[in-house]
């Protein structure tokens, strides 16, 4: 009986879109913490590339040994394979 109840709960959660892993089903992209960690490094080491985000990224990666540990952690993070999160109303 308990097994049937557990299966029913899982089915209801999945059908209702209330999956516990729903929040992790997309990549939120750059966070404020990422920006805070790397902004000083951009200004100190790669300012000549502002506002070209791709060039800044290449510059920070080229200077990975001299940037702060916090920014280094951001830059070394593997790229997400999840689709970007969609903001309601911005389709």
PDB file as gemmi writes it, atoms N, CA and C in Angstrom:
CRYST1    1.000    1.000    1.000  90.00  90.00  90.00 P 1                      
ATOM      1  N   UNK A   1       0.819  -1.193   0.000  1.00  0.00           N  
ATOM      2  CA  UNK A   1       0.000   0.000   0.000  1.00  0.00           C  
ATOM      3  C   UNK A   1       0.868   1.264   0.000  1.00  0.00           C  
ATOM      4  N   UNK A   2       1.896   1.307   0.847  1.00  0.00           N  
ATOM      5  CA  UNK A   2       2.761   2.485   0.917  1.00  0.00           C  
ATOM      6  C   UNK A   2       3.469   2.704  -0.418  1.00  0.00           C  
ATOM      7  N   UNK A   3       3.820   1.622  -1.097  1.00  0.00           N  
ATOM      8  CA  UNK A   3       4.482   1.735  -2.394  1.00  0.00           C  
ATOM      9  C   UNK A   3       3.563   2.418  -3.399  1.00  0.00           C  
ATOM     10  N   UNK A   4       2.283   2.037  -3.409  1.00  0.00           N  
ATOM     11  CA  UNK A   4       1.318   2.645  -4.325  1.00  0.00           C  
ATOM     12  C   UNK A   4       1.143   4.139  -4.033  1.00  0.00           C  
ATOM     13  N   UNK A   5       1.115   4.485  -2.775  1.00  0.00           N  
ATOM     14  CA  UNK A   5       0.976   5.893  -2.395  1.00  0.00           C  
ATOM     15  C   UNK A   5       2.201   6.680  -2.867  1.00  0.00           C  
ATOM     16  N   UNK A   6       3.384   6.120  -2.693  1.00  0.00           N  
ATOM     17  CA  UNK A   6       4.609   6.795  -3.109  1.00  0.00           C  
ATOM     18  C   UNK A   6       4.621   7.004  -4.618  1.00  0.00           C  
ATOM     19  N   UNK A   7       4.214   5.996  -5.374  1.00  0.00           N  
ATOM     20  CA  UNK A   7       4.149   6.110  -6.831  1.00  0.00           C  
ATOM     21  C   UNK A   7       3.133   7.185  -7.223  1.00  0.00           C  
ATOM     22  N   UNK A   8       1.994   7.203  -6.561  1.00  0.00           N  
ATOM     23  CA  UNK A   8       0.968   8.205  -6.871  1.00  0.00           C  
ATOM     24  C   UNK A   8       1.478   9.615  -6.596  1.00  0.00           C  
ATOM     25  N   UNK A   9       2.203   9.806  -5.514  1.00  0.00           N  
ATOM     26  CA  UNK A   9       2.745  11.126  -5.184  1.00  0.00           C  
ATOM     27  C   UNK A   9       3.736  11.570  -6.261  1.00  0.00           C  
ATOM     28  N   UNK A  10       4.601  10.673  -6.694  1.00  0.00           N  
ATOM     29  CA  UNK A  10       5.581  11.001  -7.735  1.00  0.00           C  
ATOM     30  C   UNK A  10       4.868  11.381  -9.032  1.00  0.00           C  
ATOM     31  N   UNK A  11       3.862  10.618  -9.415  1.00  0.00           N  
ATOM     32  CA  UNK A  11       3.125  10.900 -10.644  1.00  0.00           C  
ATOM     33  C   UNK A  11       2.437  12.263 -10.558  1.00  0.00           C  
ATOM     34  N   UNK A  12       1.817  12.547  -9.436  1.00  0.00           N  
ATOM     35  CA  UNK A  12       1.128  13.831  -9.268  1.00  0.00           C  
ATOM     36  C   UNK A  12       2.120  14.980  -9.330  1.00  0.00           C  
ATOM     37  N   UNK A  13       3.263  14.844  -8.673  1.00  0.00           N  
ATOM     38  CA  UNK A  13       4.273  15.899  -8.703  1.00  0.00           C  
ATOM     39  C   UNK A  13       4.781  16.139 -10.118  1.00  0.00           C  
ATOM     40  N   UNK A  14       5.052  15.076 -10.843  1.00  0.00           N  
ATOM     41  CA  UNK A  14       5.566  15.224 -12.200  1.00  0.00           C  
ATOM     42  C   UNK A  14       4.528  15.812 -13.144  1.00  0.00           C  
ATOM     43  N   UNK A  15       3.285  15.411 -13.006  1.00  0.00           N  
ATOM     44  CA  UNK A  15       2.238  15.921 -13.880  1.00  0.00           C  
ATOM     45  C   UNK A  15       1.918  17.379 -13.560  1.00  0.00           C  
ATOM     46  N   UNK A  16       2.044  17.761 -12.306  1.00  0.00           N  
ATOM     47  CA  UNK A  16       1.712  19.118 -11.905  1.00  0.00           C  
ATOM     48  C   UNK A  16       2.842  20.102 -12.106  1.00  0.00           C  
ATOM     49  N   UNK A  17       3.998  19.638 -12.556  1.00  0.00           N  
ATOM     50  CA  UNK A  17       5.122  20.523 -12.777  1.00  0.00           C  
ATOM     51  C   UNK A  17       5.795  20.966 -11.497  1.00  0.00           C  
ATOM     52  N   UNK A  18       5.519  20.270 -10.398  1.00  0.00           N  
ATOM     53  CA  UNK A  18       6.111  20.644  -9.119  1.00  0.00           C  
ATOM     54  C   UNK A  18       7.288  19.740  -8.791  1.00  0.00           C  
ATOM     55  N   UNK A  19       8.023  19.367  -9.780  1.00  0.00           N  
ATOM     56  CA  UNK A  19       9.175  18.496  -9.575  1.00  0.00           C  
ATOM     57  C   UNK A  19      10.182  19.177  -8.663  1.00  0.00           C  
ATOM     58  N   UNK A  20      10.746  18.452  -7.685  1.00  0.00           N  
ATOM     59  CA  UNK A  20      11.724  19.058  -6.787  1.00  0.00           C  
ATOM     60  C   UNK A  20      12.958  19.566  -7.518  1.00  0.00           C  
ATOM     61  N   UNK A  21      13.277  18.996  -8.669  1.00  0.00           N  
ATOM     62  CA  UNK A  21      14.462  19.426  -9.405  1.00  0.00           C  
ATOM     63  C   UNK A  21      14.131  20.482 -10.456  1.00  0.00           C  
ATOM     64  N   UNK A  22      12.930  21.010 -10.434  1.00  0.00           N  
ATOM     65  CA  UNK A  22      12.521  21.980 -11.445  1.00  0.00           C  
ATOM     66  C   UNK A  22      13.427  23.208 -11.449  1.00  0.00           C  
ATOM     67  N   UNK A  23      13.803  23.682 -10.282  1.00  0.00           N  
ATOM     68  CA  UNK A  23      14.632  24.886 -10.205  1.00  0.00           C  
ATOM     69  C   UNK A  23      16.003  24.669 -10.823  1.00  0.00           C  
ATOM     70  N   UNK A  24      16.492  23.438 -10.835  1.00  0.00           N  
ATOM     71  CA  UNK A  24      17.815  23.149 -11.380  1.00  0.00           C  
ATOM     72  C   UNK A  24      17.738  22.715 -12.842  1.00  0.00           C  
ATOM     73  N   UNK A  25      16.586  22.845 -13.469  1.00  0.00           N  
ATOM     74  CA  UNK A  25      16.410  22.370 -14.834  1.00  0.00           C  
ATOM     75  C   UNK A  25      16.883  23.375 -15.874  1.00  0.00           C  
ATOM     76  N   UNK A  26      17.429  24.498 -15.429  1.00  0.00           N  
ATOM     77  CA  UNK A  26      17.933  25.482 -16.371  1.00  0.00           C  
ATOM     78  C   UNK A  26      19.159  26.182 -15.788  1.00  0.00           C  
ATOM     79  N   UNK A  27      19.923  26.799 -16.652  1.00  0.00           N  
ATOM     80  CA  UNK A  27      21.134  27.514 -16.252  1.00  0.00           C  
ATOM     81  C   UNK A  27      20.788  28.975 -16.022  1.00  0.00           C  
ATOM     82  N   UNK A  28      20.947  29.480 -14.796  1.00  0.00           N  
ATOM     83  CA  UNK A  28      20.604  30.877 -14.537  1.00  0.00           C  
ATOM     84  C   UNK A  28      21.601  31.858 -15.157  1.00  0.00           C  
ATOM     85  N   UNK A  29      22.712  31.360 -15.655  1.00  0.00           N  
ATOM     86  CA  UNK A  29      23.698  32.233 -16.283  1.00  0.00           C  
ATOM     87  C   UNK A  29      24.596  32.893 -15.261  1.00  0.00           C  
ATOM     88  N   UNK A  30      25.084  34.060 -15.590  1.00  0.00           N  
ATOM     89  CA  UNK A  30      25.983  34.798 -14.714  1.00  0.00           C  
ATOM     90  C   UNK A  30      25.221  35.316 -13.505  1.00  0.00           C  
ATOM     91  N   UNK A  31      25.750  35.048 -12.324  1.00  0.00           N  
ATOM     92  CA  UNK A  31      25.108  35.522 -11.098  1.00  0.00           C  
ATOM     93  C   UNK A  31      25.761  36.816 -10.630  1.00  0.00           C  
ATOM     94  N   UNK A  32      25.127  37.479  -9.704  1.00  0.00           N  
ATOM     95  CA  UNK A  32      25.705  38.695  -9.134  1.00  0.00           C  
ATOM     96  C   UNK A  32      27.010  38.376  -8.418  1.00  0.00           C  
ATOM     97  N   UNK A  33      27.085  37.209  -7.795  1.00  0.00           N  
ATOM     98  CA  UNK A  33      28.324  36.799  -7.125  1.00  0.00           C  
ATOM     99  C   UNK A  33      29.466  36.647  -8.134  1.00  0.00           C  
ATOM    100  N   UNK A  34      29.159  36.109  -9.323  1.00  0.00           N  
ATOM    101  CA  UNK A  34      30.172  35.993 -10.385  1.00  0.00           C  
ATOM    102  C   UNK A  34      30.668  37.383 -10.792  1.00  0.00           C  
ATOM    103  N   UNK A  35      29.745  38.288 -10.974  1.00  0.00           N  
ATOM    104  CA  UNK A  35      30.093  39.654 -11.379  1.00  0.00           C  
ATOM    105  C   UNK A  35      30.943  40.322 -10.306  1.00  0.00           C  
ATOM    106  N   UNK A  36      30.527  40.170  -9.043  1.00  0.00           N  
ATOM    107  CA  UNK A  36      31.265  40.768  -7.934  1.00  0.00           C  
ATOM    108  C   UNK A  36      32.678  40.204  -7.834  1.00  0.00           C  
ATOM    109  N   UNK A  37      32.843  38.917  -8.120  1.00  0.00           N  
ATOM    110  CA  UNK A  37      34.152  38.280  -8.028  1.00  0.00           C  
ATOM    111  C   UNK A  37      35.093  38.757  -9.120  1.00  0.00           C  
ATOM    112  N   UNK A  38      34.570  39.024 -10.308  1.00  0.00           N  
ATOM    113  CA  UNK A  38      35.451  39.318 -11.440  1.00  0.00           C  
ATOM    114  C   UNK A  38      35.530  40.778 -11.866  1.00  0.00           C  
ATOM    115  N   UNK A  39      34.626  41.623 -11.427  1.00  0.00           N  
ATOM    116  CA  UNK A  39      34.669  43.023 -11.853  1.00  0.00           C  
ATOM    117  C   UNK A  39      35.996  43.708 -11.520  1.00  0.00           C  
ATOM    118  N   UNK A  40      36.518  43.558 -10.299  1.00  0.00           N  
ATOM    119  CA  UNK A  40      37.808  44.193 -10.016  1.00  0.00           C  
ATOM    120  C   UNK A  40      38.931  43.651 -10.909  1.00  0.00           C  
ATOM    121  N   UNK A  41      38.870  42.372 -11.234  1.00  0.00           N  
ATOM    122  CA  UNK A  41      39.894  41.754 -12.076  1.00  0.00           C  
ATOM    123  C   UNK A  41      39.807  42.273 -13.504  1.00  0.00           C  
ATOM    124  N   UNK A  42      38.594  42.477 -13.973  1.00  0.00           N  
ATOM    125  CA  UNK A  42      38.411  43.027 -15.325  1.00  0.00           C  
ATOM    126  C   UNK A  42      39.039  44.414 -15.391  1.00  0.00           C  
ATOM    127  N   UNK A  43      38.744  45.257 -14.405  1.00  0.00           N  
ATOM    128  CA  UNK A  43      39.271  46.619 -14.409  1.00  0.00           C  
ATOM    129  C   UNK A  43      40.791  46.642 -14.239  1.00  0.00           C  
ATOM    130  N   UNK A  44      41.318  45.722 -13.436  1.00  0.00           N  
ATOM    131  CA  UNK A  44      42.757  45.700 -13.177  1.00  0.00           C  
ATOM    132  C   UNK A  44      43.558  45.095 -14.329  1.00  0.00           C  
ATOM    133  N   UNK A  45      43.006  44.099 -15.012  1.00  0.00           N  
ATOM    134  CA  UNK A  45      43.804  43.339 -15.981  1.00  0.00           C  
ATOM    135  C   UNK A  45      43.286  43.363 -17.418  1.00  0.00           C  
ATOM    136  N   UNK A  46      42.010  43.658 -17.618  1.00  0.00           N  
ATOM    137  CA  UNK A  46      41.423  43.525 -18.956  1.00  0.00           C  
ATOM    138  C   UNK A  46      40.532  44.709 -19.332  1.00  0.00           C  
ATOM    139  N   UNK A  47      40.738  45.837 -18.703  1.00  0.00           N  
ATOM    140  CA  UNK A  47      39.894  47.007 -18.922  1.00  0.00           C  
ATOM    141  C   UNK A  47      39.845  47.488 -20.358  1.00  0.00           C  
ATOM    142  N   UNK A  48      40.903  47.254 -21.107  1.00  0.00           N  
ATOM    143  CA  UNK A  48      40.932  47.728 -22.497  1.00  0.00           C  
ATOM    144  C   UNK A  48      39.912  47.010 -23.385  1.00  0.00           C  
ATOM    145  N   UNK A  49      39.340  45.910 -22.894  1.00  0.00           N  
ATOM    146  CA  UNK A  49      38.379  45.141 -23.697  1.00  0.00           C  
ATOM    147  C   UNK A  49      36.918  45.480 -23.375  1.00  0.00           C  
ATOM    148  N   UNK A  50      36.692  46.329 -22.380  1.00  0.00           N  
ATOM    149  CA  UNK A  50      35.319  46.711 -22.028  1.00  0.00           C  
ATOM    150  C   UNK A  50      34.723  47.482 -23.202  1.00  0.00           C  
ATOM    151  N   UNK A  51      33.570  47.181 -23.716  1.00  0.00           N  
ATOM    152  CA  UNK A  51      32.484  46.348 -23.228  1.00  0.00           C  
ATOM    153  C   UNK A  51      32.386  44.985 -23.919  1.00  0.00           C  
ATOM    154  N   UNK A  52      33.418  44.536 -24.612  1.00  0.00           N  
ATOM    155  CA  UNK A  52      33.383  43.279 -25.370  1.00  0.00           C  
ATOM    156  C   UNK A  52      33.505  42.078 -24.430  1.00  0.00           C  
ATOM    157  N   UNK A  53      32.364  41.493 -24.089  1.00  0.00           N  
ATOM    158  CA  UNK A  53      32.321  40.398 -23.113  1.00  0.00           C  
ATOM    159  C   UNK A  53      33.177  39.205 -23.527  1.00  0.00           C  
ATOM    160  N   UNK A  54      33.141  38.837 -24.804  1.00  0.00           N  
ATOM    161  CA  UNK A  54      33.941  37.693 -25.259  1.00  0.00           C  
ATOM    162  C   UNK A  54      35.431  37.975 -25.121  1.00  0.00           C  
ATOM    163  N   UNK A  55      35.841  39.190 -25.470  1.00  0.00           N  
ATOM    164  CA  UNK A  55      37.259  39.562 -25.345  1.00  0.00           C  
ATOM    165  C   UNK A  55      37.685  39.599 -23.873  1.00  0.00           C  
ATOM    166  N   UNK A  56      36.802  40.070 -23.009  1.00  0.00           N  
ATOM    167  CA  UNK A  56      37.107  40.085 -21.577  1.00  0.00           C  
ATOM    168  C   UNK A  56      37.281  38.661 -21.076  1.00  0.00           C  
ATOM    169  N   UNK A  57      36.399  37.774 -21.485  1.00  0.00           N  
ATOM    170  CA  UNK A  57      36.494  36.374 -21.071  1.00  0.00           C  
ATOM    171  C   UNK A  57      37.823  35.777 -21.526  1.00  0.00           C  
ATOM    172  N   UNK A  58      38.192  36.011 -22.784  1.00  0.00           N  
ATOM    173  CA  UNK A  58      39.479  35.489 -23.286  1.00  0.00           C  
ATOM    174  C   UNK A  58      40.651  36.076 -22.498  1.00  0.00           C  
ATOM    175  N   UNK A  59      40.586  37.361 -22.192  1.00  0.00           N  
ATOM    176  CA  UNK A  59      41.647  38.017 -21.437  1.00  0.00           C  
ATOM    177  C   UNK A  59      41.782  37.415 -20.037  1.00  0.00           C  
ATOM    178  N   UNK A  60      40.664  37.254 -19.339  1.00  0.00           N  
ATOM    179  CA  UNK A  60      40.717  36.680 -17.993  1.00  0.00           C  
ATOM    180  C   UNK A  60      41.257  35.250 -18.019  1.00  0.00           C  
ATOM    181  N   UNK A  61      40.863  34.485 -19.038  1.00  0.00           N  
ATOM    182  CA  UNK A  61      41.374  33.116 -19.148  1.00  0.00           C  
ATOM    183  C   UNK A  61      42.876  33.118 -19.426  1.00  0.00           C  
ATOM    184  N   UNK A  62      43.345  34.079 -20.225  1.00  0.00           N  
ATOM    185  CA  UNK A  62      44.774  34.171 -20.517  1.00  0.00           C  
ATOM    186  C   UNK A  62      45.569  34.565 -19.267  1.00  0.00           C  
ATOM    187  N   UNK A  63      44.916  35.279 -18.343  1.00  0.00           N  
ATOM    188  CA  UNK A  63      45.597  35.752 -17.138  1.00  0.00           C  
ATOM    189  C   UNK A  63      45.137  34.997 -15.893  1.00  0.00           C  
ATOM    190  N   UNK A  64      44.688  33.770 -16.084  1.00  0.00           N  
ATOM    191  CA  UNK A  64      44.085  32.973 -15.011  1.00  0.00           C  
ATOM    192  C   UNK A  64      45.001  32.832 -13.796  1.00  0.00           C  
ATOM    193  N   UNK A  65      46.313  32.831 -14.010  1.00  0.00           N  
ATOM    194  CA  UNK A  65      47.254  32.640 -12.902  1.00  0.00           C  
ATOM    195  C   UNK A  65      47.407  33.881 -12.028  1.00  0.00           C  
ATOM    196  N   UNK A  66      47.029  35.046 -12.545  1.00  0.00           N  
ATOM    197  CA  UNK A  66      47.239  36.262 -11.753  1.00  0.00           C  
ATOM    198  C   UNK A  66      45.946  36.887 -11.229  1.00  0.00           C  
ATOM    199  N   UNK A  67      44.789  36.360 -11.624  1.00  0.00           N  
ATOM    200  CA  UNK A  67      43.534  36.920 -11.125  1.00  0.00           C  
ATOM    201  C   UNK A  67      43.215  36.327  -9.754  1.00  0.00           C  
ATOM    202  N   UNK A  68      42.293  36.935  -9.053  1.00  0.00           N  
ATOM    203  CA  UNK A  68      41.928  36.495  -7.696  1.00  0.00           C  
ATOM    204  C   UNK A  68      41.375  35.070  -7.711  1.00  0.00           C  
ATOM    205  N   UNK A  69      41.461  34.445  -6.557  1.00  0.00           N  
ATOM    206  CA  UNK A  69      40.957  33.068  -6.431  1.00  0.00           C  
ATOM    207  C   UNK A  69      39.454  33.003  -6.702  1.00  0.00           C  
ATOM    208  N   UNK A  70      38.725  34.024  -6.259  1.00  0.00           N  
ATOM    209  CA  UNK A  70      37.263  34.026  -6.471  1.00  0.00           C  
ATOM    210  C   UNK A  70      36.931  34.096  -7.959  1.00  0.00           C  
ATOM    211  N   UNK A  71      37.604  34.980  -8.682  1.00  0.00           N  
ATOM    212  CA  UNK A  71      37.348  35.096 -10.118  1.00  0.00           C  
ATOM    213  C   UNK A  71      37.863  33.856 -10.853  1.00  0.00           C  
ATOM    214  N   UNK A  72      38.984  33.322 -10.411  1.00  0.00           N  
ATOM    215  CA  UNK A  72      39.530  32.100 -11.018  1.00  0.00           C  
ATOM    216  C   UNK A  72      38.515  30.960 -10.915  1.00  0.00           C  
ATOM    217  N   UNK A  73      37.834  30.856  -9.772  1.00  0.00           N  
ATOM    218  CA  UNK A  73      36.823  29.811  -9.601  1.00  0.00           C  
ATOM    219  C   UNK A  73      35.675  29.999 -10.593  1.00  0.00           C  
ATOM    220  N   UNK A  74      35.278  31.246 -10.817  1.00  0.00           N  
ATOM    221  CA  UNK A  74      34.218  31.534 -11.790  1.00  0.00           C  
ATOM    222  C   UNK A  74      34.674  31.144 -13.192  1.00  0.00           C  
ATOM    223  N   UNK A  75      35.889  31.524 -13.546  1.00  0.00           N  
ATOM    224  CA  UNK A  75      36.392  31.286 -14.900  1.00  0.00           C  
ATOM    225  C   UNK A  75      36.665  29.807 -15.176  1.00  0.00           C  
ATOM    226  N   UNK A  76      36.969  29.038 -14.137  1.00  0.00           N  
ATOM    227  CA  UNK A  76      37.267  27.616 -14.315  1.00  0.00           C  
ATOM    228  C   UNK A  76      36.028  26.729 -14.277  1.00  0.00           C  
ATOM    229  N   UNK A  77      34.895  27.318 -13.927  1.00  0.00           N  
ATOM    230  CA  UNK A  77      33.658  26.535 -13.845  1.00  0.00           C  
ATOM    231  C   UNK A  77      33.322  25.999 -15.227  1.00  0.00           C  
ATOM    232  N   UNK A  78      33.011  24.706 -15.331  1.00  0.00           N  
ATOM    233  CA  UNK A  78      32.672  24.157 -16.649  1.00  0.00           C  
ATOM    234  C   UNK A  78      31.384  24.772 -17.182  1.00  0.00           C  
ATOM    235  N   UNK A  79      31.287  24.934 -18.498  1.00  0.00           N  
ATOM    236  CA  UNK A  79      30.061  25.498 -19.057  1.00  0.00           C  
ATOM    237  C   UNK A  79      28.872  24.579 -18.796  1.00  0.00           C  
ATOM    238  N   UNK A  80      27.734  25.172 -18.605  1.00  0.00           N  
ATOM    239  CA  UNK A  80      26.514  24.405 -18.349  1.00  0.00           C  
ATOM    240  C   UNK A  80      25.997  23.786 -19.638  1.00  0.00           C  
ATOM    241  N   UNK A  81      25.425  22.620 -19.500  1.00  0.00           N  
ATOM    242  CA  UNK A  81      24.788  21.974 -20.651  1.00  0.00           C  
ATOM    243  C   UNK A  81      23.274  22.163 -20.607  1.00  0.00           C  
ATOM    244  N   UNK A  82      22.829  22.896 -19.592  1.00  0.00           N  
ATOM    245  CA  UNK A  82      21.400  23.154 -19.453  1.00  0.00           C  
ATOM    246  C   UNK A  82      21.008  24.368 -20.287  1.00  0.00           C  
ATOM    247  N   UNK A  83      19.767  24.413 -20.726  1.00  0.00           N  
ATOM    248  CA  UNK A  83      19.310  25.603 -21.460  1.00  0.00           C  
ATOM    249  C   UNK A  83      19.203  26.785 -20.505  1.00  0.00           C  
ATOM    250  N   UNK A  84      19.323  28.002 -21.029  1.00  0.00           N  
ATOM    251  CA  UNK A  84      19.186  29.173 -20.152  1.00  0.00           C  
ATOM    252  C   UNK A  84      17.795  29.248 -19.555  1.00  0.00           C  
ATOM    253  N   UNK A  85      17.706  29.765 -18.346  1.00  0.00           N  
ATOM    254  CA  UNK A  85      16.409  29.949 -17.698  1.00  0.00           C  
ATOM    255  C   UNK A  85      15.652  31.048 -18.420  1.00  0.00           C  
ATOM    256  N   UNK A  86      14.365  30.899 -18.502  1.00  0.00           N  
ATOM    257  CA  UNK A  86      13.518  31.919 -19.127  1.00  0.00           C  
ATOM    258  C   UNK A  86      12.864  32.731 -18.037  1.00  0.00           C  
ATOM    259  N   UNK A  87      12.873  34.028 -18.203  1.00  0.00           N  
ATOM    260  CA  UNK A  87      12.218  34.915 -17.253  1.00  0.00           C  
ATOM    261  C   UNK A  87      10.775  35.085 -17.718  1.00  0.00           C  
ATOM    262  N   UNK A  88       9.793  34.873 -16.831  1.00  0.00           N  
ATOM    263  CA  UNK A  88       8.396  35.026 -17.231  1.00  0.00           C  
ATOM    264  C   UNK A  88       8.153  36.425 -17.830  1.00  0.00           C  
ATOM    265  N   UNK A  89       7.473  36.451 -18.952  1.00  0.00           N  
ATOM    266  CA  UNK A  89       7.164  37.705 -19.614  1.00  0.00           C  
ATOM    267  C   UNK A  89       8.200  38.158 -20.622  1.00  0.00           C  
ATOM    268  N   UNK A  90       9.361  37.490 -20.665  1.00  0.00           N  
ATOM    269  CA  UNK A  90      10.419  37.846 -21.618  1.00  0.00           C  
ATOM    270  C   UNK A  90      10.664  36.695 -22.585  1.00  0.00           C  
ATOM    271  N   UNK A  91       9.652  36.288 -23.301  1.00  0.00           N  
ATOM    272  CA  UNK A  91       9.801  35.137 -24.197  1.00  0.00           C  
ATOM    273  C   UNK A  91      10.537  35.480 -25.423  1.00  0.00           C  
TER     274      UNK A  91                                                      
END                                                                             
